[in-house]
């Protein structure tokens, strides 16, 4: 690319974002410079380089107009104040579409590796030079002409993530940029420039100056890329994994039986399992579960005196809960990941279970509104368990021999489920209130008997409420149940 004649297909951007065009046009006509900046320019250029279709998502605008002028110029629009002290406002167009408009600025006086103490208005060149990476320091005019004062075009062509200016200074301004460097390398399939990489190694321990919420969000973005496995390996190589995810870093050098895991230690296996998910599933929460699926193995190995890793799933649940609480994940997200970790070995044994137990596992978290033909929507938890199983098996010696029989049994199970009509029907046949009405006092035996009856209903052995009540009476040692029958 010749820097003097590079142009992005700005017509495509204006087609998708007419409000953004009007914002830039109105600012320019008022005598201010306004340009597109950051990701939209980078992605447009990258799509052209790779011969791929370009679909503009977020569009950010930078301008020489100060915030009060933006408010004045868009008095007929809704303008949100989100960071006016930093020169950032949000203009809301028709239809509620929001566009961030930032005044050209320089930031000074970083003392905590997170926030600047002072902000001053500057020109475009100085604004671009204070940004994080060269590929993010590109701008484009209303007509699509690219402005490059930081070497971003050359690094885009070379596939390099490089800081703008001195990497030690850039990272010291905001230590989260170390995680962003890894994320962009994974997102764009680029490599880290050597001086940038060396600076991350020098500053890695300072990542804990950043809030856990910001770390969590960047970790999810890394996991959401098609190269999450590469991201975790990069985090480990750069010294970032130990401070933010010590539970995962501690999987390194934990041995596994070579018969089942010729790939190596638990961390190697985990990264390979993530790699199996990459490019197939992009859910960061699912990949988080894959990342943590064997996190209990070191503790299980110690508990057994180095003999085996029995019980690692349940040990992993507690570790998951502690780690995700630290990372400020929601209770719902934490519980979901803990469930997948807890049950990822159990689902592999599905063909060996009784039919009733199979149905119970399949229907965990069932969405009864969805049709049975919409498998992933009807059984979201079981679907994700299968995905974890596939990735786990593909990263070991088992490969398809572990997951194909489970998939085959799942198909048969769906046919069976249509016949027995599922967990709701079992609950309708008999409930805890029925057991109590038979004279059984409240206690654990009520739940035990109910669980056994429900399992028999789900396996197809019991097909009516009358049969369910008679079997319950038999288990309880009662002779007469006619007073309970409809």
N, C-alpha and C positions, 0 to 999 in steps of 0.2 A: 504493500500500500504506500502510495506517495502522500506524505502528510499534507501536501499543498492542495490536493484535489479530492480528498476523501469526503464522501457524503453518505449519510444513512438514509434509508427509505422512510423519510419523515412523513410522507403521505399516508403510509400504513399506520403510523402512530396517530396522526390526526383523525384518520377514519375511525379508529377505535376510541379515541379520546378527544372528541371535538371541544370539550370544555377546556382541556389543557391548551389547545391551540388558541382559544379565545383569551385565556389568561396571558400567554406569552405575547400575543398580538396586542392586547390592550396595554400591557406594560411597555412594550416597544414604542407604540404610538404616543405614549405619554412622555417619551424621551428617556426612558430607562432601558438598560440592557437586560434582556431576559433570555435564558438558555435552558435547554434540557441538560441534566447532569446525571452522572452515576450509572446505575444498572441498566437503564433503558438504552443508553448510548452504547455501553459495552455489549449488551446482548444483541443489539441490532447489527453491530460490526461482526460479532462472533458468528451469528447466523449466516451472514454473507460469506465469511471466510470458509465456513464448513458446508456451504451450499444447502442450508437447512431453512425450513419455513420460519418466519419471525412472527411471534405473537406477543405484542407489547403488553406487559402486565402493569406494574406500578410505574407511574411517571412522576419524576421529581423535577422541580423547577427552581433555578437560582436566579437572582436578580440584583441589580444595583439599587433598587428601590428599598428604602427603609420600611420597617413594619407599619409605621403610621401612614405612609403613602399607599401601601397595599390596601389597608383598611379604607382609605379615602377613595381609591380608584375602584374598589369593589363594594362600595356602600350599598349598591342595589343587590348584592349577593350576601349569602351567609358566610362570615369569616370567623373561624375558630382560633382562639389564642391557645396554642399548645406549648410554645417555647419562645415567647416573644423576647425574653431577655437574651436569647441566643439567635434572635432574628428569624424565627420560624413561625409561620402561621399556616393555617389550612383553609383553602378556599373551597367552598362547597357549591358545586354547580347544580343545574337542573337534574333531577333524578337522584340527588343525594351523593353523587360521585365526588370523592374528596381528593384534593391535590395539595401536596405540601409545597409551599413557596418559601424559600429561605433567602435572606439577604446575604450577599457576599460578605464573608467574615473571616477574621483570624482569631484564634483562641490562644490565650496566654496564661501563664501562671499555674500550670498543673502541679498539684502538690500531693494528690492522693492516688494518682494513676487512674482517675475516673472522670473528674470534672475540671473544666478550666475555671480559673478565678476571675478572668477578665475576657470580654469579647469586644472587638472593635470592627467597624465596618471598613471593608477594603475593596479593591478591584477584583475582577474575575481571576486574573493570573494568581494572585496571592491566595484567593479562596481555593482554587484547584490545588495549589501546592501544600495546603494544610490537610488534605484528605489522606486516607490510609494507604491505599495501594494504587499503583500506576494505572491498572486497568479500570479502577473506579474513579480516576481523576480526569475523565474525558467529558467534554461538553459538546453540544450541538446547537446551532442556531435554528430559528424558525424555518429556514429553508433547508435545514439538514446538513449544513457544512460543519464538519467535525473540528473542534478546537482541542489541540493536544500540546500542552506545555510541560508534561511530566514524563513523556516517553511511553505512554500507555499503548499506543498503536503498535510499537515494536514488540512490547511484551505480550500483547494479544496474539500477534503473529507467531511468537516464539513459544507461547503457552506457559508463561511464567507469572507467578505471584511475587511481586517485589514491592517493598514499601516505597513511598515517595520520600526521597531524602534519606537521612540517617535512620536506620531501623531502630536503634536504641531510643532515639527521641520519639519516634512514632509510637512505639510500644509503651514507653513511659507515660505518654499522654493518656493512653487508655489501654490497660493491659488486656481488655477483652479482645483487642485486635489480634492477639496471638491465636485465639480460638477462631476468629473470623478468617485468618490466613489459612487455617486448616480447612475451614468450611468452603472457602472459595476454591481451594485446590481440588476438593472433592466435587463441588458443584460444577466447575468448569472443566474438570479433568486436566488441570494444570499442575506444574511442579513448583515447589518453593525455591526461590533464588537462594544461593548459598549464604550470602550475608544476612538475609532475612531469617533463614533457618538458624544460623548461629546466634542471632540476637534473641530468638525465642528460647533457645537452650539456656542462654544467660539469664533470662528473666522469668523462666517458667514458674518458679515458686511464688512469684508475685501475683499469679492469677487469683489467689485467694483474697486479694484486695477488692476483687469484684464481687458484687452481690450474687448469692446463689441463684436468684431468679434470672439474672442475665446469663449466668453460666448455663443454667438449665435450658433456656431458650436457644442458645447457640448450639448446645449439644443436640437438641432435637432437630435443629436445622442440618447438622452434620449427618445425623441418622436418616433424615429425610432425603438425602441425595442418593443417586445410584451407586455411590462409592463409599458407603458407610464403613465397610471393612477397611478400606484404605485409610479412612479418617481415624479409626481407633488405633491402627498401627502407627499413623503419623503422631497422634497424641502420645503414644507410648515412646516413640523414638525421640520426641522433642521434650520429654520430661513433664508433659502436661497431664498425663493420665493419672499418675500417682496422687497429685494433690486434689484433683476433682473427683476421681473414681478409684480410690485406693482398693476397693473391693475387687475391681476388675484387674487392676495392675498386679494385685497379689496372686492372680491365676498363673502368672509367668513362673516357669520352672516347677509347676506342680505336675508330677508324672502321672501317666495313665497307662493301663495295660496295653501293650503294643498290639496284642491280638485284635482288640477292638478299636484302638486309636493309634494307628501307625503314623498319623499326621504329627504327633508330638504332644506337648504339654497342654494344659487346659486352656491357656490363653490362645495358643495357636489354633486349637479346635474351635474356640469361640469366634475368632476372627474369620475362620473358614466358614463357619455357620452363618455369620453375617453376610459373607460374600455370596452364599447360596441365595440369600434373600434379595441382595442387590440386583436391581434391574427387573425383578419379578414383582416384589411388593414394596411399596414406598411408605407405608405407614410407620412413622417414627416410634409410636408406642409399641407396635409389634416388634420392631427391631430392638427396642429397649428390652423387651422380654427375652429375645434371642441373646442379647448381650449378657443378661443376668441368668440365663437358664441353668448354668452349672456353677453359679457363684458359691454354692454351699459345699463344693467338693474339697477345698483345702481343709475346712473344719471337719468334714466327715472323715477324711483321711487321718487327721490327727486323732480323732475320737476312737478310731479303730486300731490305733497303733500302727498305721501304715498298711494295714491288711486290705482294706476295701473302702469304697465311698458310699456305702449303704446309708440311706436316709438323707442324701444331699439335697433332695428336693425340698423337704420340710425345713432343713437348716437354712436353705436358700431363701425361704419366705421371710424369715426374720431379718436377714441381711438386706433383702430388697426393701422391706418396710423402713429400715433405718436409713438406707442410702437415699431413697426417693423422698423421704420426709426431709432429710438434710437439703436436698435439691429443690425443695418447695413444690413438689408435684402435688396435685390435688389428691384427696382421699380416694376418689373414684379411680383415678389413673393408677395410684399405688396398689389398690385392691385388685385391679385388673391384671397388672403385671405380676403381682404375687400369685394370683390364680394360675396363670400360664406357667409360671415357674414351678408351682406346687404340683401341677397335674401333667407336666410334659412327659414324664416317664409312664404314667398311668395310661395315657392314650395309646402308647405303643403296645400295651397289653390288651387292647380292646377285643381282638378275636378270641382271646382265652377267657373273657368274662362271661358270666351268665347274661342272657338276653335282657333281663330286668335292669341289671347294673349298666349294661351298654346304653339302654334308653335313658337312664338317669344321667349318665355322663353327657350324652348327646344333647339332652334338653337343659343342661345347666345354662341359665341366663337366656332361655328361649324367648324369642319374640313371636308370640302366638298370632300376632296380626298378619305377619308375612306368610305367604303361601309356602307349602313344603317344597315347591319347585324352585323357590328363591333360597337356596341352601345357605349362602353366607349371611343373608338378611335374617333368616329364620333362626339359625344357630350360630350367632357371631362368635361366641366363646369357643365352641367346638371347632369352628372353621379356623380360628387362629391357633388353636392347639394343634390341628393338623399341619398348619404352616410351620410352627415351631418344630414339630416332629420331622417334617421333610428336611428342613435346614440342618437340624441336629444330625440326622442320619446321613445326609449327603456330605457332612464334614467328618465322617468316620468310615470304618471299614464296612459298615452295614449297608449304606447307600439305599437303593430302592428295595432291598430285601426287608428293610424295617418298615417302610411306609406303604408299599403296595398292598400287602395283606390288610392293613388298616383301612385303606381306601376302598378295597373290595368289600370288606365287611360293612363299612359305612353305607355303601349302596344297598346292600341286603337289609341293613338296619332301617333304612328309609322306607323300604317296601313293608317291612314288619310294622313300622310305626303307623303307617296308614291303616293297618288292620286294628291295632290296639288303641289307636286314637290319642295316645300320649298321656303326659303327666296330669293334665287337667282332668281327664276322665278318671284316672286313678283316685284323684282327690275327691271327685264327686261320688265315687262308689263308697268310700269310707273315710272318715276323718277321726281326729283325736276325740271329738265329742262323742262319737259312737263307742269308742273304747271305754270312755269314762261312764257312759250310760249302761255298760255291761257290769258296772260295779267295780271296775279297776280303779284304785286310788291314783291320784296324780303322782307321777314319778317317771324315771327313765324307762320303765317297762312299757309304758304307753307308746313312747317313740319307737322302741325296738319292735314291738308288734306291728305298729303302723308301717314302719319301713319294710318289714318282711312282706306284709300284705300287698303294699304298693309295688314291690319288686315282682311279686307273682302276677299282679295285674298286668304290669308292663311286659312281662315275658310271655303273656297270653295264657297262662295256666288258670287264671280266674277271669271270667268274662261277664259277671253280673254282680250287682250289689248284694244279692242274696248269698252268692258264693263267698263274697268277701267277708260278710258278717259271720257266716258259719265257720270260716277258716279262723277268723279272729277269736271266736268263742272257743274253738278247739285249742288254739294256742294259749288262751287264758285259762283253760280248764273249766269253761262254762258249758252247761248242757243245753240250756234253752235260749234261743235267740229270736223266737217267733214274734215277741213283742216289739222287736226292732224293725221287722220287715214291713216294706210298703204294702 
